[in-house]
Each structure stands twice: as C-alpha cells, then as structure tokens.
Amino acid sequence: MRALVTGPRGFVGARIMDELAGEAIPAPSLRNVCEEDIRRIVDAAQPDVIIHTAAMSDISDCANDPGGSYRANVEIPIWLAGTGIKCVMFSTDQVYSGCTGAGPYVETDVAPANLYAQHKMEMEQRTLEINPETVHLRATWMYDMPKYGVPNRSNFLMKMFRDHDVYFSSAEHRAVTYVREVAENIRKAALLPGGAYNYGSENDLTMMEVAEWFKNELALPVAIHDTFSDRHLWMDCSKIKSYGIDFCTTIDGLQRCIADYAL
C-alpha cells in the first residue's frame, strides 16, 4: 500500500510513518497551501491512499481562530477528497460532545457542541459527498510516551506523570487509546468502505476510575480531583469490530503501554 501521510511528524502521523515504513510517503506541510498545491503534492506522490492526520485539533485554538480551524479542518480535507484518491481521515470523539444520553454512542448519535467538533462533522459530510469512499476514523483521546524528535501533545499519560494535580470526572465516561494501536490498525482501516467509524478503545469506567487505576498501578504521587462533569464521549466500537479491527480496552491498553516501556 503506497500511502501519502499528512502530518508525518505529528503525534499520530509519526507513528503511522513508522508502522508503514517503506510504504508511506511523508506529505510536506499543508500550512498555507491552496487547492492547486494539494493536487501537485498528490500527483507527485501517486499514492494508493491518503492518510490525513494533519489538523487544527486544540478546541480553544479553534474557537479563537475559526477561520484557521475551517481551513485546516474542512477546506484542506475537501481538497484532498477532490483528488479522487481514497482518503482515510482522522476525525474525533468530540462529535459526541453535545450528546445527552448515557451512551456509549454509535456513529449516528452525533451532537457536536464546540467549533472544532462542528468543523470535523462538516468535514465528514462534505468529503463523503465528494468521494463516497472516504473513511473517517473518530479517534478518542490518545496517549503515548514521548517519541524522539516528535512533539508529544498533552495526553493522559503525560498528565499523570508530570502534574501534581489532575482533574477528571467521576461521572464522565470516555475512552483513552494507546496511539501505537491506532497506527497498527491503519492498514485494515485503509480497506474499510467509506463512512464514519468509532476508532479506538472501549471503556466501561469513568475517567476518574481510570486515573485512580493508573495512579495505583504505578504508585504515582499525583492528587486526583473530581470535576463532576457529566459529559460523555463514550463510543460503541461494534461497527469497526465487525470489520476485524480490534483495540484493547482502555485498561488493557494502559497495561500494554506500561509493559512496552517497562514503566
């Protein structure tokens, strides 16, 4: 599989580049590109598939720069879909941020409650209209230890190791996913039929319960405080499982990460 990977030095993209070593082509920065630039990049690479990980993903940054968010999270994906090459695009569990039911949520239960999620939802809809083969992977919050030479954005693992005080809810259900599993499943994801898929770990615990488990497992000197938020980003991943794509549960993924790094 000859794959053009956007954001190849980002948190997710760098790990996908490792997983697809010898098959992946790193895309240049998409900052300030126009539609013609996108076509030139794709024409030069001649990929079988485009794996689009580049995005403006900080919720506050998107709210403060709606134009920048729209360009990064809607326009550029539209241009990629318009090349006619099958695209695998990373979306987000934030599309469930306005859901009021208990969950877990299936792919049709969308209610984006922030600008970032709204733009991701528009991206999904419009790129599927352009190219019905487009695959959207609704990813959970992902974590990993730092990778040399690659930015390690704020994630659950780093918060637990670096912060003296962390804040999670005893009422919020949400999964966190080991990013190595995200990369390991990308070949199978590229074979999916077009559509949106919940893509990551499942989790029956609240975020506070996950944090307490991790703290106790590694005897970490961190104080965990309850935010009492009852927002859920809780995904049902039955659809992706029906295509043979499996992830560890959140706790099993954390146990694997602990073993991988001898933590």
C-alpha positions as CSV (number, residue, x, y, z in Angstrom):
1,M,0.0,0.0,0.0
2,R,1.5,3.3,-1.1
3,A,0.2,5.8,1.4
4,L,0.6,9.6,1.4
5,V,0.6,10.6,5.1
6,T,-0.2,14.2,6.0
7,G,1.2,15.5,9.3
8,P,4.0,12.9,9.1
9,R,5.9,14.4,12.1
10,G,2.8,14.9,14.3
11,F,1.7,12.8,17.2
12,V,-0.3,10.3,15.2
13,G,1.3,10.8,11.8
14,A,4.8,10.0,13.0
15,R,3.7,6.6,14.4
16,I,1.8,5.8,11.2
17,M,5.0,6.6,9.3
18,D,6.9,4.1,11.5
19,E,4.1,1.4,11.0
20,L,4.1,1.9,7.2
21,A,7.9,2.2,6.9
22,G,8.8,1.6,3.2
23,E,5.2,2.2,2.1
24,A,4.5,5.7,3.4
25,I,5.3,9.0,1.7
26,P,5.5,12.0,4.0
27,A,3.5,14.9,2.8
28,P,5.1,18.4,3.1
29,S,3.5,20.9,5.4
30,L,-0.1,21.8,4.4
31,R,0.2,25.2,6.1
32,N,-0.8,27.9,3.6
33,V,-1.5,25.5,0.8
34,C,-4.1,26.1,-1.9
35,E,-6.1,23.5,-3.8
36,E,-3.6,23.5,-6.7
37,D,-0.8,22.8,-4.2
38,I,-2.7,19.8,-2.9
39,R,-3.1,18.4,-6.4
40,R,0.6,18.8,-7.1
41,I,1.5,17.0,-3.9
42,V,-0.8,14.1,-4.7
43,D,0.2,13.9,-8.3
44,A,3.9,13.8,-7.3
45,A,3.3,11.0,-4.7
46,Q,0.9,8.9,-6.8
47,P,-0.5,7.2,-3.7
48,D,-3.0,4.4,-3.4
49,V,-4.5,6.0,-0.3
50,I,-4.1,9.3,1.5
51,I,-4.0,9.1,5.3
52,H,-4.9,12.5,6.6
53,T,-3.7,13.1,10.2
54,A,-2.9,16.8,10.0
55,A,-5.5,19.1,11.7
56,M,-6.0,22.0,14.0
57,S,-7.1,20.0,17.0
58,D,-6.9,22.2,20.1
59,I,-10.5,23.1,21.0
60,S,-9.6,26.5,22.4
61,D,-7.4,27.4,19.4
62,C,-10.2,26.5,17.0
63,A,-12.6,28.7,19.0
64,N,-10.2,31.6,19.0
65,D,-9.4,31.2,15.2
66,P,-12.5,30.0,13.5
67,G,-11.1,30.8,10.1
68,G,-7.9,28.9,10.7
69,S,-9.9,26.0,12.0
70,Y,-12.2,26.0,9.0
71,R,-9.3,26.0,6.6
72,A,-7.4,23.2,8.4
73,N,-10.4,21.0,9.4
74,V,-12.8,21.5,6.4
75,E,-11.2,23.1,3.3
76,I,-8.0,21.1,3.2
77,P,-9.8,17.7,3.6
78,I,-12.3,18.7,0.9
79,W,-9.4,19.4,-1.5
80,L,-7.8,16.0,-0.6
81,A,-11.1,14.2,-1.2
82,G,-11.4,16.1,-4.5
83,T,-8.2,14.4,-5.9
84,G,-10.2,11.2,-6.4
85,I,-7.7,9.2,-4.3
86,K,-9.3,7.2,-1.4
87,C,-8.8,9.1,1.9
88,V,-8.6,7.9,5.4
89,M,-9.2,10.9,7.6
90,F,-8.9,11.3,11.3
91,S,-12.0,12.7,12.9
92,T,-12.8,12.9,16.7
93,D,-14.9,11.6,19.5
94,Q,-15.8,15.3,20.1
95,V,-18.6,14.9,17.6
96,Y,-20.5,13.4,20.6
97,S,-19.7,16.3,22.9
98,G,-23.3,17.5,22.9
99,C,-25.0,14.1,23.4
100,T,-27.3,13.9,26.4
101,G,-27.9,10.1,26.6
102,A,-25.9,7.9,28.8
103,G,-24.1,6.2,25.9
104,P,-22.0,4.5,24.7
105,Y,-22.7,6.3,21.4
106,V,-22.9,4.7,17.9
107,E,-21.9,6.5,14.8
108,T,-25.3,8.1,14.2
109,D,-25.5,9.7,17.7
110,V,-23.7,12.9,16.8
111,A,-24.2,16.2,18.5
112,P,-21.1,18.4,18.1
113,A,-21.0,21.0,20.9
114,N,-17.9,23.0,20.0
115,L,-16.5,24.6,16.9
116,Y,-13.8,22.0,16.4
117,A,-16.3,19.2,16.5
118,Q,-18.7,21.1,14.2
119,H,-15.9,21.6,11.7
120,K,-15.0,17.9,11.9
121,M,-18.6,17.0,11.4
122,E,-18.8,19.2,8.3
123,M,-15.6,17.7,7.0
124,E,-17.1,14.2,7.3
125,Q,-20.3,15.1,5.5
126,R,-18.7,17.1,2.7
127,T,-15.8,14.8,1.9
128,L,-18.2,11.8,1.7
129,E,-20.4,13.8,-0.8
130,I,-17.3,14.4,-2.9
131,N,-15.8,10.9,-2.6
132,P,-18.1,8.2,-1.0
133,E,-15.0,6.0,-0.4
134,T,-13.7,8.4,2.2
135,V,-13.1,6.8,5.6
136,H,-13.5,8.9,8.8
137,L,-11.9,7.5,11.9
138,R,-13.4,9.1,15.0
139,A,-10.5,8.8,17.4
140,T,-10.6,9.0,21.2
141,W,-8.1,10.9,23.3
142,M,-4.8,9.2,22.5
143,Y,-1.6,8.8,24.6
144,D,2.0,7.6,24.4
145,M,5.4,8.3,25.9
146,P,7.5,10.9,24.1
147,K,9.0,9.9,20.7
148,Y,12.4,11.4,19.9
149,G,12.1,14.4,17.6
150,V,8.3,14.4,17.6
151,P,6.0,16.7,19.6
152,N,4.2,14.8,22.3
153,R,1.0,16.8,22.8
154,S,-0.8,16.8,26.1
155,N,-2.2,13.4,26.8
156,F,-3.5,11.3,29.7
157,L,-0.2,9.6,30.3
158,M,1.9,12.8,30.5
159,K,-0.7,14.5,32.7
160,M,-0.5,11.6,35.2
161,F,3.3,11.7,35.2
162,R,4.0,15.4,35.2
163,D,1.2,17.1,37.0
164,H,0.9,17.3,40.8
165,D,-2.8,17.7,40.5
166,V,-5.1,16.3,37.8
167,Y,-8.8,16.8,37.2
168,F,-11.1,14.1,36.0
169,S,-14.8,13.4,36.4
170,S,-16.4,10.6,38.5
171,A,-19.4,10.9,36.2
172,E,-17.8,11.2,32.7
173,H,-17.4,8.1,30.6
174,R,-14.7,8.4,27.9
175,A,-12.0,6.1,26.5
176,V,-8.3,6.8,26.0
177,T,-6.4,4.9,23.4
178,Y,-2.8,3.8,23.1
179,V,-1.6,5.6,19.9
180,R,0.5,2.6,18.9
181,E,-2.7,0.6,18.4
182,V,-4.1,3.4,16.3
183,A,-1.1,3.0,14.0
184,E,-1.1,-0.8,14.0
185,N,-4.7,-0.9,12.7
186,I,-4.2,1.6,9.9
187,R,-3.7,-0.9,7.1
188,K,-7.1,-2.5,7.9
189,A,-8.6,0.9,8.2
190,A,-7.5,1.7,4.7
191,L,-9.6,-1.2,3.4
192,L,-12.8,-0.1,5.1
193,P,-15.7,1.0,2.9
194,G,-16.5,4.7,3.0
195,G,-18.2,6.1,6.1
196,A,-17.6,7.1,9.7
197,Y,-16.2,4.7,12.3
198,N,-15.6,4.9,16.1
199,Y,-11.9,4.0,16.1
200,G,-10.2,3.3,19.4
201,S,-10.5,1.6,22.8
202,E,-13.8,1.0,24.6
203,N,-14.1,1.7,28.3
204,D,-16.7,1.0,30.9
205,L,-15.0,3.1,33.6
206,T,-15.3,6.8,34.4
207,M,-12.3,9.0,33.7
208,M,-11.7,9.3,37.5
209,E,-11.7,5.5,37.8
210,V,-9.2,5.2,35.0
211,A,-6.9,7.8,36.6
212,E,-7.2,6.1,40.0
213,W,-6.3,2.7,38.5
214,F,-3.2,4.2,36.8
215,K,-2.1,6.0,39.9
216,N,-2.4,2.9,42.0
217,E,-0.8,0.7,39.4
218,L,2.4,2.8,39.3
219,A,2.2,4.3,42.8
220,L,2.2,7.8,41.3
221,P,2.4,10.9,43.7
222,V,-0.5,12.7,42.0
223,A,-3.6,14.1,43.5
224,I,-6.8,13.4,41.5
225,H,-9.6,15.9,41.8
226,D,-13.2,15.4,40.8
227,T,-14.7,17.8,38.2
228,F,-18.2,16.2,38.5
229,S,-18.7,16.8,34.7
230,D,-21.4,14.5,33.4
231,R,-20.4,15.0,29.7
232,H,-19.8,11.7,27.9
233,L,-17.6,11.0,24.9
234,W,-18.3,7.3,25.2
235,M,-18.1,5.3,21.9
236,D,-19.5,2.0,20.9
237,C,-17.0,0.4,18.6
238,S,-19.1,-2.5,17.4
239,K,-19.0,-1.2,13.8
240,I,-15.2,-1.2,13.5
241,K,-15.1,-4.7,15.2
242,S,-17.4,-6.1,12.5
243,Y,-14.6,-5.4,10.0
244,G,-12.0,-7.2,12.1
245,I,-10.4,-4.2,13.7
246,D,-9.9,-4.6,17.4
247,F,-8.4,-2.5,20.1
248,C,-7.6,-3.2,23.7
249,T,-9.9,-1.8,26.3
250,T,-8.6,1.4,27.9
251,I,-7.2,-0.5,30.9
252,D,-5.7,-3.3,28.8
253,G,-4.1,-0.7,26.5
254,L,-2.6,1.1,29.5
255,Q,-1.2,-2.2,30.8
256,R,0.3,-2.8,27.4
257,C,1.9,0.6,27.4
258,I,3.3,0.0,30.9
259,A,4.9,-3.2,29.7
260,D,6.2,-1.7,26.4
261,Y,8.1,1.0,28.3
262,A,8.9,-1.0,31.4
263,L,7.2,1.7,33.5
